Amino acid sequence: NVSGFDSTTPMTDHIITITVEGKTATFSVDIIARVLDAISITKEPNKMTYVVGQERDLTGMEVTGTYNDQSKTVLAVTTEHISGFDKTMPAVAQVVTVSYEERMASFTVDIIPRVLESIEILNLPFDLNYIVGENFDLTGLEVSALCQLYVYHAAVETLAQRNGHAQGIGDAGNGLGGLDRLYRLTRPPHPG
């Protein structure tokens, strides 16, 4: 007959009694707490490639914890457990770390640059008529730029405001580089 064993709470030198035909002997055991030994990413997130500026998305990710009794449990991981994600600049194989009860696992994502797909003139400049020799004025011009998944609106400045001096019409148009000098893109609020 064995008596005295109770594993419901951690303890050291827990006495176990063995009884055989009225004779007893004892020995001690230690009952240690169940603790997390390691975590692993058993399913990566559905989204592994991001455009610069996009918020992280953990949908589909599964993190499993292995405990010191060799049992396994799927852990409830939130964005607070995530570090290393930087949406501000392009990166290949950016390391994202999951931390849970001082255990860590990681996976990699790619952050790709925005690509300008198209632009659209929303409002023409106020002044569309010029006298020979007069400087070009972009005041009133509004441009919408479609950059992959997001739309960015142009907060337009005149060339004189932007560069500190007036420039002629001929200085304005040499493709994207010219347009980049003519307006400043600002990002409106949008869902992540």
Contacts in CASP RR format, 6 or more apart in sequence:
PFRMAT RR
TARGET T0000
AUTHOR 0000-0000-0000
METHOD contacts of the structure
MODEL  1
NVSGFDSTTPMTDHIITITVEGKTATFSVDIIARVLDAISITKEPNKMTY
VVGQERDLTGMEVTGTYNDQSKTVLAVTTEHISGFDKTMPAVAQVVTVSY
EERMASFTVDIIPRVLESIEILNLPFDLNYIVGENFDLTGLEVSALCQLY
VYHAAVETLAQRNGHAQGIGDAGNGLGGLDRLYRLTRPPHPG
1 18 0 8 1.000
1 19 0 8 1.000
1 20 0 8 1.000
2 16 0 8 1.000
2 17 0 8 1.000
2 18 0 8 1.000
2 19 0 8 1.000
3 16 0 8 1.000
3 17 0 8 1.000
3 19 0 8 1.000
4 14 0 8 1.000
4 15 0 8 1.000
4 16 0 8 1.000
4 17 0 8 1.000
5 14 0 8 1.000
5 16 0 8 1.000
5 29 0 8 1.000
6 14 0 8 1.000
6 31 0 8 1.000
7 31 0 8 1.000
9 31 0 8 1.000
10 31 0 8 1.000
10 32 0 8 1.000
10 33 0 8 1.000
11 30 0 8 1.000
11 31 0 8 1.000
12 30 0 8 1.000
12 31 0 8 1.000
13 28 0 8 1.000
13 30 0 8 1.000
14 28 0 8 1.000
14 29 0 8 1.000
14 30 0 8 1.000
14 31 0 8 1.000
15 26 0 8 1.000
15 27 0 8 1.000
15 28 0 8 1.000
16 26 0 8 1.000
16 27 0 8 1.000
16 28 0 8 1.000
16 29 0 8 1.000
17 24 0 8 1.000
17 25 0 8 1.000
17 26 0 8 1.000
18 24 0 8 1.000
18 25 0 8 1.000
18 26 0 8 1.000
18 27 0 8 1.000
32 68 0 8 1.000
34 67 0 8 1.000
34 68 0 8 1.000
34 69 0 8 1.000
34 71 0 8 1.000
35 67 0 8 1.000
35 68 0 8 1.000
36 65 0 8 1.000
36 66 0 8 1.000
36 67 0 8 1.000
36 68 0 8 1.000
36 100 0 8 1.000
36 101 0 8 1.000
36 103 0 8 1.000
37 65 0 8 1.000
37 66 0 8 1.000
37 67 0 8 1.000
37 68 0 8 1.000
37 103 0 8 1.000
38 65 0 8 1.000
38 66 0 8 1.000
38 103 0 8 1.000
38 105 0 8 1.000
39 63 0 8 1.000
39 64 0 8 1.000
39 65 0 8 1.000
39 66 0 8 1.000
39 75 0 8 1.000
39 98 0 8 1.000
39 100 0 8 1.000
39 103 0 8 1.000
39 104 0 8 1.000
39 105 0 8 1.000
40 63 0 8 1.000
40 64 0 8 1.000
40 65 0 8 1.000
40 66 0 8 1.000
40 105 0 8 1.000
41 61 0 8 1.000
41 62 0 8 1.000
41 63 0 8 1.000
41 98 0 8 1.000
41 105 0 8 1.000
41 106 0 8 1.000
41 107 0 8 1.000
42 62 0 8 1.000
42 63 0 8 1.000
42 64 0 8 1.000
42 74 0 8 1.000
43 60 0 8 1.000
43 61 0 8 1.000
43 62 0 8 1.000
44 60 0 8 1.000
44 61 0 8 1.000
44 107 0 8 1.000
45 57 0 8 1.000
45 58 0 8 1.000
45 59 0 8 1.000
45 60 0 8 1.000
45 61 0 8 1.000
45 107 0 8 1.000
46 57 0 8 1.000
46 59 0 8 1.000
46 60 0 8 1.000
47 57 0 8 1.000
47 59 0 8 1.000
47 109 0 8 1.000
48 107 0 8 1.000
48 108 0 8 1.000
48 109 0 8 1.000
48 110 0 8 1.000
49 109 0 8 1.000
49 110 0 8 1.000
49 112 0 8 1.000
50 56 0 8 1.000
50 87 0 8 1.000
50 109 0 8 1.000
50 110 0 8 1.000
50 111 0 8 1.000
50 112 0 8 1.000
51 111 0 8 1.000
51 112 0 8 1.000
51 113 0 8 1.000
51 114 0 8 1.000
51 148 0 8 1.000
51 149 0 8 1.000
51 150 0 8 1.000
52 87 0 8 1.000
52 88 0 8 1.000
52 89 0 8 1.000
52 90 0 8 1.000
52 111 0 8 1.000
52 112 0 8 1.000
52 113 0 8 1.000
52 114 0 8 1.000
53 87 0 8 1.000
53 88 0 8 1.000
53 114 0 8 1.000
53 150 0 8 1.000
54 87 0 8 1.000
54 149 0 8 1.000
54 192 0 8 1.000
55 87 0 8 1.000
55 192 0 8 1.000
56 79 0 8 1.000
56 82 0 8 1.000
56 85 0 8 1.000
56 87 0 8 1.000
56 96 0 8 1.000
58 77 0 8 1.000
58 78 0 8 1.000
58 79 0 8 1.000
58 82 0 8 1.000
61 77 0 8 1.000
62 74 0 8 1.000
63 74 0 8 1.000
63 75 0 8 1.000
63 77 0 8 1.000
63 81 0 8 1.000
63 98 0 8 1.000
63 100 0 8 1.000
63 105 0 8 1.000
64 72 0 8 1.000
64 73 0 8 1.000
64 74 0 8 1.000
64 75 0 8 1.000
65 72 0 8 1.000
65 73 0 8 1.000
65 74 0 8 1.000
65 75 0 8 1.000
65 100 0 8 1.000
65 103 0 8 1.000
66 72 0 8 1.000
67 73 0 8 1.000
75 100 0 8 1.000
77 98 0 8 1.000
77 100 0 8 1.000
81 98 0 8 1.000
81 99 0 8 1.000
81 100 0 8 1.000
82 96 0 8 1.000
82 97 0 8 1.000
82 98 0 8 1.000
83 96 0 8 1.000
83 97 0 8 1.000
83 99 0 8 1.000
84 94 0 8 1.000
84 95 0 8 1.000
84 96 0 8 1.000
84 97 0 8 1.000
85 94 0 8 1.000
85 96 0 8 1.000
85 109 0 8 1.000
86 94 0 8 1.000
86 111 0 8 1.000
87 111 0 8 1.000
89 111 0 8 1.000
90 111 0 8 1.000
90 112 0 8 1.000
90 113 0 8 1.000
91 110 0 8 1.000
91 111 0 8 1.000
92 110 0 8 1.000
93 108 0 8 1.000
93 109 0 8 1.000
93 110 0 8 1.000
94 108 0 8 1.000
94 109 0 8 1.000
94 110 0 8 1.000
94 111 0 8 1.000
95 106 0 8 1.000
95 107 0 8 1.000
95 108 0 8 1.000
96 106 0 8 1.000
96 107 0 8 1.000
96 108 0 8 1.000
96 109 0 8 1.000
97 104 0 8 1.000
97 105 0 8 1.000
97 106 0 8 1.000
98 104 0 8 1.000
98 105 0 8 1.000
98 106 0 8 1.000
98 107 0 8 1.000
114 147 0 8 1.000
114 148 0 8 1.000
114 150 0 8 1.000
115 147 0 8 1.000
115 148 0 8 1.000
116 145 0 8 1.000
116 146 0 8 1.000
116 147 0 8 1.000
116 176 0 8 1.000
117 146 0 8 1.000
117 147 0 8 1.000
117 148 0 8 1.000
118 145 0 8 1.000
118 146 0 8 1.000
119 143 0 8 1.000
119 144 0 8 1.000
119 145 0 8 1.000
119 146 0 8 1.000
119 179 0 8 1.000
120 143 0 8 1.000
120 144 0 8 1.000
120 146 0 8 1.000
121 141 0 8 1.000
121 142 0 8 1.000
121 143 0 8 1.000
122 142 0 8 1.000
122 143 0 8 1.000
122 144 0 8 1.000
122 153 0 8 1.000
123 140 0 8 1.000
123 141 0 8 1.000
123 142 0 8 1.000
124 140 0 8 1.000
124 141 0 8 1.000
125 137 0 8 1.000
125 138 0 8 1.000
125 139 0 8 1.000
125 140 0 8 1.000
125 141 0 8 1.000
126 137 0 8 1.000
126 139 0 8 1.000
126 140 0 8 1.000
127 137 0 8 1.000
127 139 0 8 1.000
130 136 0 8 1.000
130 169 0 8 1.000
135 159 0 8 1.000
135 160 0 8 1.000
135 166 0 8 1.000
135 167 0 8 1.000
135 168 0 8 1.000
136 159 0 8 1.000
136 166 0 8 1.000
136 167 0 8 1.000
136 168 0 8 1.000
136 169 0 8 1.000
136 170 0 8 1.000
136 171 0 8 1.000
136 172 0 8 1.000
137 158 0 8 1.000
137 159 0 8 1.000
137 160 0 8 1.000
138 156 0 8 1.000
138 157 0 8 1.000
138 158 0 8 1.000
138 159 0 8 1.000
138 172 0 8 1.000
138 182 0 8 1.000
138 183 0 8 1.000
139 156 0 8 1.000
139 158 0 8 1.000
140 156 0 8 1.000
141 154 0 8 1.000
141 156 0 8 1.000
141 182 0 8 1.000
141 183 0 8 1.000
142 153 0 8 1.000
142 154 0 8 1.000
142 156 0 8 1.000
143 153 0 8 1.000
143 154 0 8 1.000
143 156 0 8 1.000
143 179 0 8 1.000
143 183 0 8 1.000
144 151 0 8 1.000
144 152 0 8 1.000
144 153 0 8 1.000
144 154 0 8 1.000
145 151 0 8 1.000
145 152 0 8 1.000
145 153 0 8 1.000
145 154 0 8 1.000
145 185 0 8 1.000
146 152 0 8 1.000
150 187 0 8 1.000
150 190 0 8 1.000
151 188 0 8 1.000
152 185 0 8 1.000
152 186 0 8 1.000
152 187 0 8 1.000
152 188 0 8 1.000
153 185 0 8 1.000
153 186 0 8 1.000
153 188 0 8 1.000
154 183 0 8 1.000
154 184 0 8 1.000
154 185 0 8 1.000
154 186 0 8 1.000
155 183 0 8 1.000
155 184 0 8 1.000
155 185 0 8 1.000
155 186 0 8 1.000
156 182 0 8 1.000
156 183 0 8 1.000
156 184 0 8 1.000
157 183 0 8 1.000
157 184 0 8 1.000
159 166 0 8 1.000
159 167 0 8 1.000
159 168 0 8 1.000
159 171 0 8 1.000
159 172 0 8 1.000
159 181 0 8 1.000
159 182 0 8 1.000
160 166 0 8 1.000
160 167 0 8 1.000
162 181 0 8 1.000
162 182 0 8 1.000
162 184 0 8 1.000
163 181 0 8 1.000
172 178 0 8 1.000
172 181 0 8 1.000
172 182 0 8 1.000
173 179 0 8 1.000
END
